[in-house]
Every structure is written in C-alpha cells, then in structure tokens.
Amino acid sequence: MLKAHNITITTHKGRKLIDDFSYVLNKGEKIALIGEEGNGKSTLLKVLAGIDVSDYVEINGSVESRDRVAYLPQTINEDKEVYEYILNGKDEEEIAQVSRRMKTDLSPFKGRRLQELSGGERVRSALAKVLLEDPDILLLDEPTNDLDLKTLIWLEEFIRNSDLGILFISHDETLLRNCAEGVVHIEQFKRKAEPHITISGESYEEYQKRRMHTIDRTNQLAAKEKAQLRKQLERYRQIYQKVEHRQATISRGDPHGGQMLKKKMKSLKAQGRKLDEKKDKQTQKYEPEEAIDIFFNEVSVNPNKILLDEYIPELKAGERGLARDIHFHMKGKDRICIIGENGCGKTTLLKILYEKLKEKRELNCAYMPQNYNELLDYKKSPLDYLEMISNDRTRSASLLGSLRFTTEEMTHRITDLSEGQKCKTLLAGLILSDPDVLILDEPTRNLSPLSGPELRRMLCEYKGAILAVSHDRLFIEEVADTVYELDETGLHKIE
C-alpha cells in the first residue's frame, strides 16, 4: 500500500501543479495517471517514489508505504553493460528468474551496452532491474515511449497479469483502455492557474465517456443559461431606456409622476444588480485542456495524381544496411502508415521519401520529425517560430490560443515548453504551411491520450495525402487506409 497525504507541488516560479492531493494505491491495482504535458504527472510520480525534486519544485505533504516501491524512469541515461546495469551487484542467476516473471528472454542483451539497445529493449532491461528489487508497488513513467507494436503488446500483458500495484503514465490510448482499472487525472483550469485532480475507479474508456458526457451537458446548460440571460438583459435594457427617457421628458408640473418614475428606476437598478449577480453565478463553459481547435485549409491535389513511385535498392544508416528492395508508391489522397520493429529504418526511409517529395515543386509538403529540434529553434518562442512560416503574428497567436497556450507560453523560449507543447507548436506550423502532403514521424508520441482523439479527428478531416510512421494503434486504425511493415526484406503491405 502506498499513501499520499495532502501533497502540494509548486514550481519555484510560483505555479501550483498539484494541490492537496491524497490517494491510496493498493497492491494489485492498475491505475493510469493522465493529464496534459506540463501538468506535473512525472513530478508527482517521482515524489511518490521518494525521489528528490527540490531543485525545481517545492513539496508539502507526505508519502508513506508499508510495501516496497520501485520506480521506472522515463529515460535511462546510464551507459553500462546491460547485465551490469540490471543486476547492480546481484547474482546473475536471478536474471533467469526475472526473465520468467517478465515472460521474455534477456540473454541476447548480455555483453551489449544500454545505448546500443532499441527503445523496447531498454524498457525491458529497466523493468528487469526494478523487478529484481522485489517491489510490491511499481511506478512507471511513460514506459510506452519509443516502443514498437510487438513490445507494446508485451508490456500490456505484463501490466494486466502482474500482481503488483501499478501506477503508470502512458500516451498510448490502447494500452490505457486495456490495462487501467482506475484513473487519476491532473488538469489545470483558469488558464493553467488552478490545478484540479479527479480520481475515478472506472476503466479509462468508461472515465473518458463519462467525462465527455459531463462536458457536453455542462456546455449545453451553459449555452442555455447564457441565451436566457441575454434575453433578460435585452428586455431589461429596453425598459430601463424607456423609464430613463420618460424621466428626462416629464413635466415639472407632474411631481407625482416624477416620484413614480423615480421609484420605478430604483426598482430597475435593483433588478440590474440581480442580473449581474446571476451572470456571475452562471454555469461556466468547460474548455478541456486537450482541445485542438484548429483545422487544415482545403487541398487541391488530384486524388489520382502519382506523388511518388520510388525504388530503393538498399536502405542504409551510415554503413549499416537496414533493408533492401523497397518499392513505394503514393497517390494524391493516400493515407499511408509505416510500422516495424525499433531500429528497422522507418525514420530513415521517411526522411528519404520526404526529400523526394520536396523535389516536386508543384507540391507543398509539411514535415513533423520525431526529434523536434530538427525544425524548432529552442532559443526562439513558439510565436517567433510560427511567424517565420506565416509572416502573420496575429494568426500565429490565434492558433496557439486555440491549442490552449497562455500568452506567457507563446512568448517563452521553446526549450521551456513540455514535449507535448513542442508537438502542438509543430502542429500549428503544419496548419500555417497549407500542405498538400503531410509527413509525420510518430505524431502522437508526446501528446496526452486525451489529445489523441482531437489530433486524429483533425487528420481525418484533412483532404491531402498523409505519410506517417506510428506505433499508435488507434492512429493507425482511424487515420491510415494503407499500412506497410518495414523489415530487412523491404516494405510489406498489411492486409
């Protein structure tokens, strides 16, 4: 059992991320910790794990546990031999035990260094390391980042079948739907000035449906109250203007009439104050943080126009061969997704195809890289970056506002933003580019799971061609109409 008592987390700049959070995680429970990027999920997980975060936040409250707690970090920066990293002084025979527990074979990793492993292999190594601590409670910080589909499915099975209490952060909606038995949702209201946490014992899918139903009902009620108040205010103004006019024109020879109008005006002013109070008490429209209220302009590319018809004899990264005999064909309205195991060359192939598309001057291509610093100058602000694309600062600011950026976030250096906000900055750049073709490398990897449906909706409404690399199963299902798997023998269409 892990208990959090009245946890409050405040940045050194004074922004409150978590306010008076109390929670109990029991052994065997599988709970998802969700929320937009920058809301403090990873920081909260570290606090629960007992990790010192005092260099960037102040903590009030306490955490206690009678059980052993283990923490899997979001990134692994150590560059050690894999078995040395996993065992940390323990007996090598324990590797076989933890391999059976994880239902995976770790022996191929022996003798290799962590930095040589794929993302999925590093996650398996890190998980083996924490499981050797024999924990009762496991805290997982975005273990699905950089995992291929095969490893994602393996991780799902591990979480579902584990007898540990697991609190985990993930951007993968399918994993959340399949694994989460409860939800802790961190939100920021009033332009990110007021933190709020919802704790639900529902599955992720049930929570999401109930939340959207609540948002719809709240917004319908807010719209109805606003319309009713607008009618009442208009009627009040008409009566007020009539009485005011009569007061200005009434004869001094009619003192009784003047007194009656004076009383009427006094009553009207009291009524006006009540309407102002009613306005303050109205149901407020619920504007979810994850909303992506932007859309692409119309695209004029002929759907039957051949955009690419390429043959690549050998795909290489430096001197290392990755794949051979790659045939790729793409038309004007195709929506193609490329999948494959980590390290097979998907990003390398995507960049080659992007360069080929850029050579076609009649096409306008827009690219979202997996590593955002390929396009973003982290010393500039999001507003500066978008203005370079559009030469329109007002429209750029409007787009960022539609993505729930505060004025401060629009003008701060990009390096200060969360990964999710960097992703949204690039999304706004795609919109301003008015593209005929979108080239997207893992577009959902840093967006919260609540933003995923919004992005998929936007891309489904886009009328141009899409070429993407993704491991996001809902993205593949809803956005792509053709899926290819890349391996060493080439591209193979998945039927």
Secondary structure in CASP SS format (residue, H / E / C, confidence):
PFRMAT SS
TARGET T0000
AUTHOR 0000-0000-0000
METHOD secondary structure of the structure
MODEL  1
M C 1.00
L E 1.00
K E 1.00
A E 1.00
H E 1.00
N E 1.00
I E 1.00
T E 1.00
I E 1.00
T E 1.00
T E 1.00
H C 1.00
K C 1.00
G C 1.00
R C 1.00
K E 1.00
L E 1.00
I E 1.00
D E 1.00
D E 1.00
F E 1.00
S E 1.00
Y E 1.00
V E 1.00
L E 1.00
N C 1.00
K C 1.00
G C 1.00
E C 1.00
K E 1.00
I E 1.00
A E 1.00
L E 1.00
I E 1.00
G E 1.00
E C 1.00
E C 1.00
G C 1.00
N C 1.00
G C 1.00
K H 1.00
S H 1.00
T H 1.00
L H 1.00
L H 1.00
K H 1.00
V H 1.00
L H 1.00
A H 1.00
G C 1.00
I C 1.00
D C 1.00
V C 1.00
S C 1.00
D C 1.00
Y C 1.00
V E 1.00
E E 1.00
I E 1.00
N E 1.00
G E 1.00
S E 1.00
V E 1.00
E E 1.00
S E 1.00
R C 1.00
D C 1.00
R C 1.00
V E 1.00
A E 1.00
Y E 1.00
L E 1.00
P C 1.00
Q C 1.00
T C 1.00
I C 1.00
N C 1.00
E C 1.00
D C 1.00
K C 1.00
E E 1.00
V H 1.00
Y H 1.00
E H 1.00
Y H 1.00
I H 1.00
L H 1.00
N C 1.00
G C 1.00
K C 1.00
D C 1.00
E C 1.00
E C 1.00
E H 1.00
I H 1.00
A H 1.00
Q H 1.00
V H 1.00
S H 1.00
R H 1.00
R H 1.00
M H 1.00
K C 1.00
T C 1.00
D C 1.00
L C 1.00
S H 1.00
P H 1.00
F H 1.00
K C 1.00
G C 1.00
R C 1.00
R E 1.00
L H 1.00
Q H 1.00
E H 1.00
L C 1.00
S C 1.00
G H 1.00
G H 1.00
E H 1.00
R H 1.00
V H 1.00
R H 1.00
S H 1.00
A H 1.00
L H 1.00
A H 1.00
K H 1.00
V H 1.00
L H 1.00
L C 1.00
E C 1.00
D C 1.00
P C 1.00
D C 1.00
I E 1.00
L E 1.00
L E 1.00
L E 1.00
D E 1.00
E C 1.00
P C 1.00
T C 1.00
N C 1.00
D C 1.00
L C 1.00
D C 1.00
L H 1.00
K H 1.00
T H 1.00
L H 1.00
I H 1.00
W H 1.00
L H 1.00
E H 1.00
E H 1.00
F H 1.00
I H 1.00
R H 1.00
N H 1.00
S C 1.00
D C 1.00
L C 1.00
G E 1.00
I E 1.00
L E 1.00
F E 1.00
I E 1.00
S C 1.00
H C 1.00
D C 1.00
E H 1.00
T H 1.00
L H 1.00
L H 1.00
R H 1.00
N H 1.00
C H 1.00
A C 1.00
E C 1.00
G E 1.00
V E 1.00
V E 1.00
H E 1.00
I E 1.00
E E 1.00
Q E 1.00
F E 1.00
K C 1.00
R C 1.00
K C 1.00
A C 1.00
E E 1.00
P E 1.00
H E 1.00
I E 1.00
T E 1.00
I E 1.00
S E 1.00
G C 1.00
E C 1.00
S C 1.00
Y H 1.00
E H 1.00
E H 1.00
Y H 1.00
Q H 1.00
K H 1.00
R H 1.00
R H 1.00
M H 1.00
H H 1.00
T H 1.00
I H 1.00
D H 1.00
R H 1.00
T H 1.00
N H 1.00
Q H 1.00
L H 1.00
A H 1.00
A H 1.00
K H 1.00
E H 1.00
K H 1.00
A H 1.00
Q H 1.00
L H 1.00
R H 1.00
K H 1.00
Q H 1.00
L H 1.00
E H 1.00
R H 1.00
Y H 1.00
R H 1.00
Q H 1.00
I H 1.00
Y H 1.00
Q H 1.00
K H 1.00
V H 1.00
E H 1.00
H H 1.00
R H 1.00
Q H 1.00
A H 1.00
T H 1.00
I C 1.00
S C 1.00
R C 1.00
G C 1.00
D C 1.00
P H 1.00
H H 1.00
G H 1.00
G H 1.00
Q H 1.00
M H 1.00
L H 1.00
K H 1.00
K H 1.00
K H 1.00
M H 1.00
K H 1.00
S H 1.00
L H 1.00
K H 1.00
A H 1.00
Q H 1.00
G H 1.00
R H 1.00
K H 1.00
L H 1.00
D H 1.00
E H 1.00
K H 1.00
K H 1.00
D H 1.00
K C 1.00
Q C 1.00
T C 1.00
Q C 1.00
K C 1.00
Y C 1.00
E C 1.00
P C 1.00
E C 1.00
E C 1.00
A C 1.00
I C 1.00
D C 1.00
I C 1.00
F C 1.00
F C 1.00
N C 1.00
E C 1.00
V C 1.00
S C 1.00
V C 1.00
N C 1.00
P C 1.00
N C 1.00
K C 1.00
I E 1.00
L E 1.00
L E 1.00
D E 1.00
E E 1.00
Y E 1.00
I E 1.00
P E 1.00
E E 1.00
L E 1.00
K E 1.00
A E 1.00
G C 1.00
E C 1.00
R E 1.00
G E 1.00
L E 1.00
A E 1.00
R E 1.00
D E 1.00
I E 1.00
H E 1.00
F E 1.00
H E 1.00
M E 1.00
K E 1.00
G C 1.00
K C 1.00
D C 1.00
R E 1.00
I E 1.00
C E 1.00
I E 1.00
I E 1.00
G C 1.00
E C 1.00
N C 1.00
G C 1.00
C C 1.00
G C 1.00
K H 1.00
T H 1.00
T H 1.00
L H 1.00
L H 1.00
K H 1.00
I H 1.00
L H 1.00
Y H 1.00
E H 1.00
K H 1.00
L H 1.00
K H 1.00
E C 1.00
K C 1.00
R C 1.00
E C 1.00
L C 1.00
N C 1.00
C E 1.00
A E 1.00
Y E 1.00
M E 1.00
P C 1.00
Q C 1.00
N C 1.00
Y H 1.00
N H 1.00
E H 1.00
L C 1.00
L C 1.00
D C 1.00
Y C 1.00
K C 1.00
K C 1.00
S C 1.00
P H 1.00
L H 1.00
D H 1.00
Y H 1.00
L H 1.00
E H 1.00
M H 1.00
I H 1.00
S H 1.00
N C 1.00
D C 1.00
R H 1.00
T H 1.00
R H 1.00
S H 1.00
A H 1.00
S H 1.00
L H 1.00
L H 1.00
G H 1.00
S H 1.00
L C 1.00
R C 1.00
F C 1.00
T C 1.00
T H 1.00
E H 1.00
E H 1.00
M H 1.00
T H 1.00
H C 1.00
R C 1.00
I H 1.00
T H 1.00
D H 1.00
L C 1.00
S C 1.00
E H 1.00
G H 1.00
Q H 1.00
K H 1.00
C H 1.00
K H 1.00
T H 1.00
L H 1.00
L H 1.00
A H 1.00
G H 1.00
L H 1.00
I H 1.00
L H 1.00
S C 1.00
D C 1.00
P C 1.00
D C 1.00
V E 1.00
L E 1.00
I E 1.00
L E 1.00
D E 1.00
E C 1.00
P C 1.00
T C 1.00
R C 1.00
N C 1.00
L C 1.00
S C 1.00
P C 1.00
L C 1.00
S C 1.00
G H 1.00
P H 1.00
E H 1.00
L H 1.00
R H 1.00
R H 1.00
M H 1.00
L H 1.00
C H 1.00
E H 1.00
Y C 1.00
K C 1.00
G C 1.00
A E 1.00
I E 1.00
L E 1.00
A E 1.00
V E 1.00
S C 1.00
H C 1.00
D C 1.00
R H 1.00
L H 1.00
F H 1.00
I H 1.00
E H 1.00
E H 1.00
V H 1.00
A C 1.00
D C 1.00
T E 1.00
V E 1.00
Y E 1.00
E E 1.00
L E 1.00
D E 1.00
E C 1.00
T C 1.00
G E 1.00
L E 1.00
H E 1.00
K E 1.00
I E 1.00
E C 1.00
END
